[in-house]
Amino acid sequence: MRSMQLEHRVRIWETLRRNATHRPSTNHLPHTPHWAGLIDDYAEFLAAGGGPHATIRLRRGQLRYVASQLRPQSPGEIDADDLIAWLARQPWASETRRSYRGALRGFFRWAHGTGRLLDDPAAALPVVRQQAGVPRPAPDEVWQAAAAAAPPRVALMMRLAGEAGLRRGEIARVHAQDLRFDRGAFSLVIHGKGGKQRLIPLANQLGVAVAGAGIAGAGGWLFPRSGGGHLSEEWVGELCAAALPDPWTLHTLRHAFATRAYAVSRDLRAVQLLLGHSSPAVTQRYVAVSDAALRAAMLGAVPQVSAVSL
């Protein structure tokens, strides 16, 4: 059994090394001097407004990628047709397309509003409709077996997603000071999207594991990186993706948690708060309904017909 686990770990890290080698990075994009200054100023504007570091880094990377694709045109030479044609060529899913549209709208609206550009070519970009997501909960037996064979810190990352519903960025940012213990029960302060915080309860076993990792981690971070600070959310996602069998990812463990939590509580609002969603409509896309529940609902809706009428 131990030899099988060792072989599995070797395969995990071989996959991880390959993925890391081919990992796309905005650090190697062509230099675009006409865009660089504006992008830096826009990032400073977002920071001045209290924008989360992760969001600013995302927007900077997205705009640098757009600049590398549209060069040698400067931002002032681009019109709405250029942006529409470029977006139309991208083979992206709707969520990625929505994110880049948001980056372009925010950037050009700021540049035009501050007098840096005469026009706002992104104002005419078409709305990208949000597609209804389909719940994809990873089977508990699959991800738990993967966690059992993974290195301890990767296993803890998976548990925080599968047993507490955390996003990869929230996992990356967990610190020992975020853990609470009161009246014999653990809870954890979560640093979510947009700098929002929420307090969620933790099962005692998971709370003990978080406490131990926080004590051992450099600077109190559960998942520290060399040089200080914590691991990036991208790296957390890659570590877990390498340990999980296809097609499962860290996010599908979050779906598994949501599905389990709703099956027990039947309270969508409670699950929404646990996941940190702004709307229950988003939470609904995470909760899978079992065949047994569908059958029970269907049979319960069958009208009771008296024997006389048959």
Secondary structure as GFF3:
##gff-version 3
##sequence-region A 1 310
A	DSSP	alpha_helix	2	21	.	.	.	ID=ss1
A	DSSP	three_ten_helix	26	28	.	.	.	ID=ss2
A	DSSP	alpha_helix	33	48	.	.	.	ID=ss3
A	DSSP	alpha_helix	53	70	.	.	.	ID=ss4
A	DSSP	three_ten_helix	75	77	.	.	.	ID=ss5
A	DSSP	alpha_helix	80	89	.	.	.	ID=ss6
A	DSSP	alpha_helix	94	113	.	.	.	ID=ss7
A	DSSP	three_ten_helix	121	124	.	.	.	ID=ss8
A	DSSP	alpha_helix	140	149	.	.	.	ID=ss9
A	DSSP	alpha_helix	152	162	.	.	.	ID=ss10
A	DSSP	alpha_helix	168	172	.	.	.	ID=ss11
A	DSSP	three_ten_helix	176	178	.	.	.	ID=ss12
A	DSSP	beta_strand	179	182	.	.	.	ID=ss13
A	DSSP	beta_strand	185	191	.	.	.	ID=ss14
A	DSSP	three_ten_helix	193	195	.	.	.	ID=ss15
A	DSSP	beta_strand	197	202	.	.	.	ID=ss16
A	DSSP	alpha_helix	204	216	.	.	.	ID=ss17
A	DSSP	three_ten_helix	218	220	.	.	.	ID=ss18
A	DSSP	alpha_helix	233	243	.	.	.	ID=ss19
A	DSSP	alpha_helix	250	265	.	.	.	ID=ss20
A	DSSP	alpha_helix	268	275	.	.	.	ID=ss21
A	DSSP	alpha_helix	280	284	.	.	.	ID=ss22
A	DSSP	alpha_helix	291	300	.	.	.	ID=ss23
A	DSSP	three_ten_helix	307	309	.	.	.	ID=ss24
###
